Amino acid sequence: MMPSAFETLPTSCDILIIGAGPAGAIAALLAAKKGFDTVLVDRAAFPRNKVCGCSLTQRGVNQLQSAGIAEILDDAAHISRIRLITAHRSASISIPPYRVISRELLDTRIATAATSAGAKLLTNTSALVHTNCVNLTRNNQSELCTPRCIIIADGISGTSLRDHPAFAWTIAPASRMGLGATLSKSPIPLEPNELAMIVRDDGYIGLVKLPGSTIDLAAAADPASVRAAGGPAAWLIAAFTQLAGDCTQLAKTRIHGTPLLTRKRNRVAHENIFLIGDAAAYVEPFTGEGMTWALETGTQIIDFAAKIITNKLLPSQATPTAQAWQAHYNHSLAPKHRNCERVATSVRSPLRHAALSLASIAPSLASSIAARVLRVREVPA
Ligand SMILES: Cc1cc2nc3c(=O)[nH]c(=O)nc-3n(C[C@H](O)[C@H](O)[C@H](O)COP(=O)(O)OP(=O)(O)OC[C@H]3O[C@@H](n4cnc5c(N)ncnc54)[C@H](O)[C@@H]3O)c2cc1C
C-alpha cells in the first residue's frame, strides 16, 4: 500500500527528486537515509504501470541489495532462458538470470521504502523546472519550491525540463517506439522461466510471465511499420498471426505506446540540476538494462548531491560538481549505452544477428549460441 500523499506542497528542501520510477525512488531512499530533507514528486497516481519488459538484471538486483531492500524482489519470478522466435525458426538459449516483477509492484515498493526512510512522497504532482527553482502543481494548488539540489528522474516522457533548452534531447533518426500491454493469456505458448522474444525486421516483442498469472508484453517497433499496419494493436496482431498465435485478447486490450526511444540529452547536469535514469538517455530495451541503469545512476548521484547539500553550495557554486557528474556519467554509463546500441543495431537483422548480439553480451554463452543457433538455426536467405 502507498503511504498517503503529503497535504502541503513544500517551498524548500535539501533535495527535490522529480519522477518516482526506479531512478528517482532509489535516489530518494538513499538521500533520506543520509538524513537529507528529501521530497520525491511524481505526476502520476501510484501505483502506476509503465511500458516495460519487467526483467531486471543481476546488476539491478545488486543495487537493490546494496540499498537494503533486496526483499522487495522476494516474490519476483526468475528467468534463465530466452526463446528467440522468427517467422520461420525458434531457438531456446540459456541466459544470465533476470528477475521479473510488474512495474506497479517494483516502483511502488521502492517509493514506499523511500518514505519509510523519511522521504516525503507527493504523487499526482507535476513539476516544472525554472532557473534554480521548481514549480509544483497538484490539482489547483501550485507552489514554487527552491531546493538545494534538483534531481531529474522523469523518464523519456518527462516534462519537467520543458522550458530548459540547455537540456534538449537529441533523438536518433531511426529510433523505435515502445509498445506495451498486460494480458491474462499469452498469444503464443510461454514457459514460466523464459523470455519469448519475437524478432522481426521492423522490431521485436518480448513476453514474460509476471508473478501471479498475468503476461507482460513489451515491444520496440519501427514507427513507420506501426503506422502502415494501422496502429500498435494491428502491428502486434500481424506479428502474432504470422506465428499462428491467438490474438483474441490482444484485439481487445489497450496497447500503450511511448515516445521515440533512442535519445540522449545535450548534457546531464547544470549547476544544481542533475539528470539520472531515462531522463538522461535511453537506447533500446533488447538487453533489458534500462531499470539497471536507472538504479545505478539513482544510487551514484547521491554522493554528488551530498556535496552540494552538506557544503550549502549556491547553484552558481555547484558548477564543478555538475561537471564532475557529467564526467562520471560519460565514463560509467556511455560505454554501456554504446554496447546496447551495438546490440540493438545488429538485432535489426534476422535471428542470426540476434543470436550474435546475445553472444556479445553473454560471451560465456557464445559457443553454445553459435552451436545451437547460428549454425543449426540460421534463417534462410
Ligand atoms: C518496450 C520497453 C521495454 C522495456 N523493457 C525493459 C526490461 O525488460 N528491463 C529493463 O530493465 N528495462 C526495460 N525498459 C526500460 C525501463 O522501462 C526504463 O529504463 C526505466 O523505467 C527507467 O526508469 P526511470 O526511473 O528513469 O524512469 P521512469 O520509470 O520512466 O519514471 C519516470 C517517472 O517520472 C514521472 N514524471 C514524468 N514527468 C514528470 C513531471 N513533469 N513531474 C513529475 N513527475 C513526472 C512519470 O510519471 C514516471 O513515474 C523497457 C522500456 C521499454 C519502452
PDBQT file of the ligand as one rigid body, heavy atoms in Angstrom, charges set to zero:
ROOT
HETATM    1  C1  LIG A 401       9.173  -1.534 -24.580  1.00  0.00    +0.000 C 
HETATM    2  C2  LIG A 401      10.103  -1.373 -23.410  1.00  0.00    +0.000 A 
HETATM    3  C3  LIG A 401      10.560  -2.492 -22.737  1.00  0.00    +0.000 A 
HETATM    4  C4  LIG A 401      11.465  -2.363 -21.688  1.00  0.00    +0.000 A 
HETATM    5  N1  LIG A 401      11.894  -3.475 -21.036  1.00  0.00    +0.000 NA
HETATM    6  C5  LIG A 401      12.781  -3.374 -20.021  1.00  0.00    +0.000 A 
HETATM    7  C6  LIG A 401      13.221  -4.529 -19.299  1.00  0.00    +0.000 A 
HETATM    8  O1  LIG A 401      12.779  -5.651 -19.536  1.00  0.00    +0.000 OA
HETATM    9  N2  LIG A 401      14.146  -4.354 -18.328  1.00  0.00    +0.000 N 
HETATM   10  C7  LIG A 401      14.634  -3.107 -18.006  1.00  0.00    +0.000 A 
HETATM   11  O2  LIG A 401      15.479  -3.004 -17.110  1.00  0.00    +0.000 OA
HETATM   12  N3  LIG A 401      14.197  -2.000 -18.625  1.00  0.00    +0.000 NA
HETATM   13  C8  LIG A 401      13.289  -2.105 -19.627  1.00  0.00    +0.000 A 
HETATM   14  N4  LIG A 401      12.825  -0.970 -20.243  1.00  0.00    +0.000 N 
HETATM   15  C9  LIG A 401      13.357   0.334 -19.822  1.00  0.00    +0.000 C 
HETATM   16  C10 LIG A 401      12.766   0.795 -18.484  1.00  0.00    +0.000 C 
HETATM   17  O3  LIG A 401      11.366   0.762 -18.544  1.00  0.00    +0.000 OA
HETATM   18  C11 LIG A 401      13.251   2.210 -18.195  1.00  0.00    +0.000 C 
HETATM   19  O4  LIG A 401      14.625   2.286 -18.471  1.00  0.00    +0.000 OA
HETATM   20  C12 LIG A 401      13.025   2.587 -16.723  1.00  0.00    +0.000 C 
HETATM   21  O5  LIG A 401      11.655   2.650 -16.446  1.00  0.00    +0.000 OA
HETATM   22  C13 LIG A 401      13.666   3.936 -16.425  1.00  0.00    +0.000 C 
HETATM   23  O6  LIG A 401      13.351   4.306 -15.124  1.00  0.00    +0.000 OA
HETATM   24  P1  LIG A 401      13.329   5.847 -14.701  1.00  0.00    +0.000 P 
HETATM   25  O7  LIG A 401      13.158   5.830 -13.226  1.00  0.00    +0.000 OA
HETATM   26  O8  LIG A 401      14.475   6.551 -15.289  1.00  0.00    +0.000 OA
HETATM   27  O9  LIG A 401      12.036   6.484 -15.412  1.00  0.00    +0.000 OA
HETATM   28  P2  LIG A 401      10.510   6.041 -15.408  1.00  0.00    +0.000 P 
HETATM   29  O10 LIG A 401      10.354   4.672 -14.888  1.00  0.00    +0.000 OA
HETATM   30  O11 LIG A 401      10.017   6.333 -16.785  1.00  0.00    +0.000 OA
HETATM   31  O12 LIG A 401       9.813   7.019 -14.371  1.00  0.00    +0.000 OA
HETATM   32  C14 LIG A 401       9.639   8.380 -14.675  1.00  0.00    +0.000 C 
HETATM   33  C15 LIG A 401       8.559   8.949 -13.769  1.00  0.00    +0.000 C 
HETATM   34  O13 LIG A 401       8.545  10.364 -13.924  1.00  0.00    +0.000 OA
HETATM   35  C16 LIG A 401       7.215  10.826 -13.820  1.00  0.00    +0.000 C 
HETATM   36  N5  LIG A 401       7.152  12.168 -14.447  1.00  0.00    +0.000 N 
HETATM   37  C17 LIG A 401       7.319  12.495 -15.760  1.00  0.00    +0.000 A 
HETATM   38  N6  LIG A 401       7.242  13.825 -15.938  1.00  0.00    +0.000 NA
HETATM   39  C18 LIG A 401       7.016  14.359 -14.701  1.00  0.00    +0.000 A 
HETATM   40  C19 LIG A 401       6.848  15.682 -14.234  1.00  0.00    +0.000 A 
HETATM   41  N7  LIG A 401       6.903  16.761 -15.044  1.00  0.00    +0.000 N 
HETATM   42  N8  LIG A 401       6.600  15.880 -12.911  1.00  0.00    +0.000 NA
HETATM   43  C20 LIG A 401       6.548  14.805 -12.050  1.00  0.00    +0.000 A 
HETATM   44  N9  LIG A 401       6.712  13.526 -12.451  1.00  0.00    +0.000 NA
HETATM   45  C21 LIG A 401       6.954  13.299 -13.759  1.00  0.00    +0.000 A 
HETATM   46  C22 LIG A 401       6.413   9.762 -14.541  1.00  0.00    +0.000 C 
HETATM   47  O14 LIG A 401       5.061   9.763 -14.121  1.00  0.00    +0.000 OA
HETATM   48  C23 LIG A 401       7.164   8.486 -14.130  1.00  0.00    +0.000 C 
HETATM   49  O15 LIG A 401       6.559   7.870 -12.990  1.00  0.00    +0.000 OA
HETATM   50  C24 LIG A 401      11.904  -1.079 -21.287  1.00  0.00    +0.000 A 
HETATM   51  C25 LIG A 401      11.424   0.063 -21.938  1.00  0.00    +0.000 A 
HETATM   52  C26 LIG A 401      10.525  -0.082 -22.991  1.00  0.00    +0.000 A 
HETATM   53  C27 LIG A 401       9.998   1.151 -23.658  1.00  0.00    +0.000 C 
ENDROOT
TORSDOF 0
